[in-house]
Amino acid sequence: MATYDYDVLYIGSGHGTFDGAIPLAAKGVHVGIIEADLIGGTCPNRGCNAKITLDAPVELQRRAEALSGIVTGQLGIDWSQNMAHKHQVIDDLPNFINGLLESVGIKVLHGYGQLVDAHTVAVGDQQVTADKIVIATGLRPHRLAIPGTDLAHDSSDFMNLTELPANITIIGAGYIAMEFATIANAAGAKVTMIMRGDKALRRYHQPFVEAIISDLEKRGVRFMRHTQVTAIEQADQQVHVVTDQDETLTTDWVLDATGRIPNIENLGLEKVGVVTTEHGIKVNSHLRTTVDNIYASGDVLDKKQPRLTPTAIFESMYLSRKFAGESDAPIDYPAIPSVVFTSPRIAKVGVSIEAAEKDGLTIEKHDVLDDWYRHVNKERFGQNALIFDQGHHLVGATEVSDRADDVINTLLPAIALKLDKEQIGRIVTLFPTIGSSAWGQL
């Protein structure tokens, strides 16, 4: 039997790694992690945690706005204080996560890992070996291949702005673009959104998305559809954004939010025979790559499931159980919810409205303002659609509202556990709450 430095060696330290690596090491498996950047990866440091902290004052501002006249006074957002609060929330997370790793004996090797062969990884001038290797290197921001692309900024830059520019141009219309447009607009910036096509948030029900766009437009956000950016040029202290619509925008700051791409380059994957595509690393139903002892987890995977933190956590925990010898079953993904933290939110889980219409499933649509509880905080608008199969089991839900994220979380057990009407009736929720309101629709 060959002897290795580690039983399992992870390249990358995000949620695709640490959630499963910690319980795995606690069971006596010798685990190592290679990380070239901050411990914890994107989500804790420059993703979910930072974003939701910056959004918290926006949510409060919107609620006070809805209750205007009952709540008096004008609420503004102090950008520098908001950013300082973000740092207070997240700056200690790498050390906290590192402490959890160390508490179970996991060694973190700081540096860039490159595969030498199927069992060997080079980290600088050091080489370490492992029985099993997990690639969990995540995604990074895509950059437009146009003249002046270096004048644009990415999502990490936005979440570290010490001062909010007066005029911001955002290229793209996905999660990051829509969420940051919401935050920047609420904090007082003039925001222009440049969309290559006609649709934002393409994976969401478009009538609901258009409701969000309409609200942002009323708040002063400009949406330029069917527009391509052809160049970005320096113009004294500002920049010019050149488009194919005979319009050049003058702005203070440009965010390139045209997507995220997998971190698969310069890892030695081709050298050892790991097959990749432009969408990431190919794996089988056991998260094994084309090399028997090399696995992959998290956003770096080429997969149909949403590239979200909960998905990465689920995959990491699956590998943890597999490597501990507790199960060798293929991964069985549950219903994974997703949400865009605009104001209002849009969230969904399970079968989409479009798929339900195609398959002839039952769709129950609701105006959320028909529910008395939504008037407590004077919600302005909101809609949802609940999807049921022939046995009237809930199989999907989509909502746009101020509380869409809480509603979808509440409905998740009905979908995940395939609860029937009798079982649903056995669940008594706290009242009055948004959970009770959501569950009552079933």
C-alpha positions in Angstrom: 0.0 0.0 0.0 1.3 3.4 -0.9 1.7 5.9 1.9 0.7 9.6 1.4 1.0 12.8 3.4 -2.7 13.1 3.5 -5.8 10.9 3.2 -7.7 13.7 1.6 -6.2 16.9 0.2 -8.5 19.8 -0.9 -7.4 22.5 -3.3 -9.5 25.6 -2.3 -10.9 26.4 1.1 -14.5 27.6 0.4 -17.8 26.0 1.2 -17.1 23.2 -1.2 -14.3 22.2 1.2 -14.6 23.3 4.8 -18.1 22.3 5.6 -17.3 18.7 4.9 -13.6 18.7 5.7 -14.1 19.6 9.3 -16.4 16.7 10.3 -14.3 14.4 8.1 -11.1 15.3 10.0 -13.0 15.0 13.3 -13.6 11.3 12.4 -9.8 10.7 12.3 -9.2 11.2 8.5 -6.0 13.0 7.8 -7.0 16.1 5.9 -5.0 18.9 4.3 -6.2 22.1 2.5 -4.3 24.2 0.0 -5.4 27.9 -0.3 -3.8 30.7 -2.3 -6.1 33.4 -1.0 -8.4 34.1 2.0 -9.5 31.1 4.1 -13.2 30.4 3.4 -13.2 31.3 -0.3 -15.6 33.7 -2.1 -18.8 33.5 0.0 -17.6 34.6 3.4 -15.1 37.1 2.1 -16.3 38.7 -1.0 -19.7 37.2 -1.7 -22.9 36.3 0.2 -21.8 37.5 3.7 -20.5 40.9 2.5 -23.4 41.5 0.1 -26.2 40.8 2.7 -24.4 43.1 5.2 -24.3 45.9 2.7 -28.0 45.2 1.8 -29.3 45.3 5.4 -29.7 49.1 5.5 -31.5 49.0 2.1 -34.0 46.6 3.5 -34.6 48.8 6.5 -34.9 51.9 4.3 -37.5 50.2 2.1 -39.5 49.1 5.2 -39.4 52.7 6.6 -40.4 54.0 3.2 -43.5 51.7 3.1 -44.5 52.8 6.6 -43.9 56.5 5.9 -46.3 58.6 8.0 -46.3 56.0 10.7 -42.5 56.0 10.9 -41.4 59.7 10.5 -38.1 61.0 9.3 -36.0 60.3 6.3 -33.6 57.4 6.3 -30.3 57.8 4.4 -27.5 55.3 4.0 -24.0 56.5 5.1 -21.8 54.5 2.6 -18.6 54.7 4.6 -20.3 53.5 7.8 -22.1 50.7 5.9 -18.7 49.6 4.5 -17.1 49.8 7.9 -19.9 47.7 9.3 -19.4 45.1 6.5 -15.7 44.8 7.6 -16.8 44.4 11.2 -19.0 41.5 10.2 -16.7 39.6 7.8 -13.1 40.5 8.5 -12.7 37.9 11.2 -14.3 35.1 9.3 -11.1 33.7 7.7 -9.4 33.4 11.2 -12.6 32.0 12.6 -12.8 29.3 9.9 -9.1 28.6 10.2 -9.6 28.1 13.9 -12.3 25.5 13.2 -9.9 23.7 10.8 -7.0 23.7 13.2 -9.3 22.4 16.0 -9.7 19.1 14.2 -6.1 18.9 13.1 -6.4 20.1 9.5 -3.3 21.7 8.1 -3.7 24.6 5.7 -0.9 25.0 3.2 -0.8 28.6 1.9 0.0 28.9 -1.8 -1.2 28.0 -5.3 -1.7 24.2 -5.8 -0.8 22.5 -9.1 -1.2 18.8 -9.8 2.1 17.1 -10.6 0.4 13.7 -11.0 -2.8 12.0 -9.7 -1.5 11.9 -6.1 0.9 14.8 -5.9 0.4 18.5 -5.7 3.1 21.2 -5.8 2.6 24.2 -3.6 5.5 26.6 -4.4 8.7 24.7 -4.0 7.0 22.0 -1.8 5.3 18.9 -2.9 2.6 17.0 -1.0 0.8 13.7 -1.7 -2.6 12.4 -1.0 -4.7 9.3 -1.5 -7.7 11.4 -2.6 -7.7 15.0 -4.0 -10.7 17.3 -4.2 -10.7 20.3 -6.6 -12.8 23.1 -5.0 -11.4 26.2 -6.6 -14.7 28.0 -7.3 -15.4 30.7 -9.8 -14.0 34.2 -10.6 -15.4 37.2 -12.3 -15.5 37.2 -16.1 -13.9 40.1 -17.8 -15.1 41.6 -21.1 -12.6 41.2 -24.0 -12.8 44.8 -25.2 -10.4 47.8 -25.3 -10.1 49.4 -21.9 -11.4 46.4 -20.0 -8.8 47.1 -17.3 -10.8 50.3 -16.5 -13.8 48.3 -15.4 -14.1 46.8 -11.9 -15.4 43.5 -10.5 -17.7 42.5 -7.6 -14.9 42.4 -5.1 -14.0 46.0 -6.0 -17.6 47.1 -5.4 -17.8 45.5 -2.0 -14.6 47.3 -1.0 -15.5 50.8 -2.2 -14.5 53.3 0.6 -16.5 56.0 -1.2 -19.6 55.4 -3.4 -19.1 57.0 -6.8 -21.9 59.4 -7.8 -22.4 57.8 -11.2 -22.1 54.0 -11.7 -22.5 52.0 -14.9 -23.1 48.3 -14.6 -22.6 46.0 -17.5 -24.7 42.8 -17.1 -28.1 41.9 -15.7 -27.6 38.8 -13.6 -27.5 38.3 -9.8 -24.6 40.6 -9.1 -25.7 43.3 -11.4 -29.2 43.5 -10.1 -28.3 43.3 -6.4 -25.5 45.9 -6.7 -27.7 48.2 -8.7 -30.3 48.0 -5.9 -27.7 48.8 -3.2 -26.0 51.6 -5.1 -29.2 53.3 -6.0 -30.5 53.1 -2.5 -27.3 54.7 -1.2 -27.7 57.6 -3.6 -25.7 56.7 -6.7 -27.0 57.3 -10.3 -27.0 53.9 -11.8 -27.2 52.8 -15.5 -27.6 49.1 -16.4 -26.4 47.9 -19.8 -28.0 44.7 -20.9 -26.7 42.7 -23.9 -30.2 41.3 -24.5 -33.7 42.0 -23.4 -33.9 39.9 -20.2 -32.5 40.3 -16.8 -32.2 37.3 -14.4 -32.9 34.9 -17.2 -33.5 31.9 -15.0 -36.4 33.6 -13.2 -40.0 34.0 -14.2 -39.8 37.1 -16.4 -43.1 38.8 -15.4 -41.8 38.8 -11.8 -38.4 40.1 -13.0 -40.0 42.9 -14.9 -41.8 44.0 -11.8 -38.4 44.4 -10.1 -37.0 46.3 -13.1 -40.1 48.6 -13.1 -39.6 49.4 -9.5 -35.9 50.2 -10.0 -36.7 52.4 -13.0 -39.2 54.4 -10.8 -36.3 54.9 -8.4 -34.1 56.3 -11.1 -32.1 53.3 -12.4 -31.8 53.4 -16.2 -31.9 50.1 -18.2 -30.3 50.0 -21.6 -31.5 46.9 -23.4 -30.0 45.2 -26.5 -26.8 47.2 -26.0 -23.2 46.0 -26.4 -20.3 47.7 -24.8 -17.5 48.0 -27.4 -14.8 49.9 -25.4 -14.1 51.7 -22.2 -11.9 54.9 -22.4 -10.3 57.1 -19.8 -11.7 60.6 -19.7 -9.8 62.7 -17.2 -11.3 61.7 -13.8 -14.2 59.8 -15.4 -14.5 57.1 -18.0 -16.4 56.8 -21.3 -18.4 53.6 -22.0 -18.7 53.2 -25.7 -21.7 51.2 -27.0 -23.0 49.9 -30.3 -26.1 52.2 -30.0 -24.4 55.4 -31.0 -24.3 56.5 -27.4 -21.2 56.9 -25.2 -21.9 57.2 -21.5 -19.8 59.3 -19.2 -19.5 57.8 -15.8 -17.4 57.7 -12.6 -17.1 53.9 -12.2 -17.8 50.8 -14.2 -18.8 47.4 -12.9 -18.2 44.4 -15.2 -20.9 42.0 -14.0 -21.0 39.8 -17.1 -20.8 36.6 -15.2 -18.4 34.3 -13.4 -16.1 31.5 -14.9 -14.6 28.4 -13.3 -11.0 28.5 -11.9 -9.6 25.6 -13.8 -6.5 27.1 -15.4 -3.0 26.4 -14.3 -4.0 23.6 -12.0 -2.4 20.8 -14.0 -5.8 19.2 -14.7 -5.0 18.4 -18.4 -1.7 17.1 -17.4 -3.2 14.4 -15.2 -6.2 13.7 -17.4 -9.0 15.6 -15.6 -11.6 16.5 -18.3 -13.0 20.1 -18.2 -15.3 22.2 -20.3 -15.8 25.9 -20.5 -18.4 25.4 -17.7 -16.1 23.7 -15.3 -14.9 20.2 -14.2 -16.8 17.1 -15.5 -17.8 14.7 -12.7 -19.9 11.6 -12.4 -22.7 10.9 -9.9 -20.2 10.4 -7.2 -18.4 13.8 -7.9 -15.5 11.8 -9.2 -13.6 13.3 -12.1 -12.2 11.3 -15.0 -9.2 10.4 -12.7 -10.4 7.8 -10.2 -8.9 9.4 -7.0 -9.6 13.0 -7.9 -13.0 14.6 -7.1 -14.5 18.1 -7.4 -16.9 20.1 -5.4 -18.6 23.4 -5.4 -19.0 26.1 -8.1 -16.1 24.7 -10.1 -18.3 21.8 -11.3 -19.9 21.7 -14.7 -23.4 20.9 -13.4 -27.1 21.7 -13.9 -27.6 22.5 -10.2 -27.4 26.2 -9.2 -24.0 27.3 -8.3 -24.8 28.5 -4.9 -23.4 28.2 -1.4 -26.1 25.7 -0.2 -25.2 23.5 -3.2 -21.5 23.6 -2.4 -22.2 22.7 1.2 -24.3 19.8 0.2 -21.6 18.5 -2.1 -18.9 19.0 0.5 -21.0 17.0 3.1 -21.6 14.3 0.6 -17.9 13.8 0.0 -17.3 13.9 3.7 -19.6 10.9 4.2 -18.2 9.1 1.2 -14.6 9.5 2.3 -15.4 8.4 5.8 -16.8 5.2 4.4 -20.4 5.9 5.6 -22.0 5.8 2.1 -21.1 5.0 -1.4 -24.4 6.0 -2.9 -24.5 8.5 -5.8 -25.2 12.1 -4.8 -28.9 12.8 -4.6 -29.5 16.5 -4.8 -32.5 17.9 -3.0 -34.6 20.8 -4.1 -32.2 23.8 -3.9 -33.7 27.2 -3.5 -32.3 30.4 -5.0 -32.9 34.1 -4.3 -31.9 37.4 -5.7 -31.5 40.1 -2.9 -33.1 42.9 -4.8 -35.8 45.0 -3.2 -38.3 43.3 -3.6 -36.7 39.9 -3.5 -37.3 37.2 -6.0 -36.9 33.6 -4.9 -37.7 30.1 -6.2 -37.4 26.4 -5.6 -38.3 23.3 -7.5 -40.3 23.1 -10.7 -40.5 26.5 -12.5 -43.6 28.1 -13.7 -42.5 27.7 -17.3 -41.8 23.9 -16.8 -45.1 23.5 -15.1 -47.0 25.1 -17.9 -45.2 22.8 -20.4 -45.9 19.7 -18.4 -49.5 20.5 -17.5 -49.0 20.7 -13.7 -51.3 22.6 -11.5 -50.3 26.2 -11.0 -51.9 28.3 -8.2 -51.1 32.0 -8.5 -51.6 34.5 -5.7 -51.4 38.2 -5.3 -49.7 38.4 -1.9 -51.6 41.5 -1.0 -54.7 39.4 -0.7 -53.2 38.1 2.6 -53.9 40.4 5.6 -50.4 39.8 7.0 -48.7 41.5 4.1 -50.4 44.7 5.1 -48.7 44.8 8.5 -45.6 46.2 6.9 -47.6 47.9 4.1 -46.0 45.8 1.4 -46.5 47.5 -2.0 -46.8 44.5 -4.3 -46.0 40.9 -4.7 -47.0 37.7 -6.5 -46.3 34.0 -6.2 -47.0 30.8 -8.0 -47.2 27.4 -6.3 -46.8 24.3 -8.5 -48.5 21.0 -7.5 -48.3 17.6 -9.1 -51.3 15.3 -9.7 -51.3 14.1 -6.1 -51.4 17.7 -5.0 -47.8 17.6 -3.6 -46.0 20.9 -3.7 -43.2 20.6 -6.2 -42.3 24.2 -7.0 -42.7 27.8 -5.8 -41.7 31.2 -7.1 -42.3 34.5 -5.4 -41.5 38.2 -5.9 -42.1 40.2 -2.7 -40.3 41.9 0.1 -40.4 38.6 2.0 -39.9 36.1 -0.9 -36.8 34.6 0.7 -38.6 33.8 4.0 -41.6 32.4 2.1 -39.6 30.0 0.0 -37.6 28.9 3.0 -40.9 28.2 4.8 -42.3 26.1 1.9 -39.1 24.1 1.4 -40.0 21.1 3.7 -43.2 20.5 1.8 -41.2 20.1 -1.4 -38.2 18.3 0.0 -40.2 15.8 2.0 -43.1 15.5 -0.5 -45.7 16.2 2.2 -49.3 15.3 1.5 -52.3 17.4 2.7 -52.6 15.4 6.0 -49.0 15.9 6.8 -49.1 19.6 5.9 -52.1 19.9 8.3 -50.1 18.4 11.1 -47.6 21.3 11.0 -48.8 24.2 13.2 -46.8 27.4 12.6 -46.3 30.3 14.9 -48.9 33.0 14.4 -48.9 35.7 13.3 -45.7 35.3 11.2 -44.7 35.2 7.5 -44.2 31.5 7.9 -47.8 31.0 9.0 -48.9 33.2 6.1 -46.9 31.2 3.6 -47.9 27.8 5.0 -51.5 28.7 4.9 -51.4 28.8 1.1 -50.9 25.0 1.1 
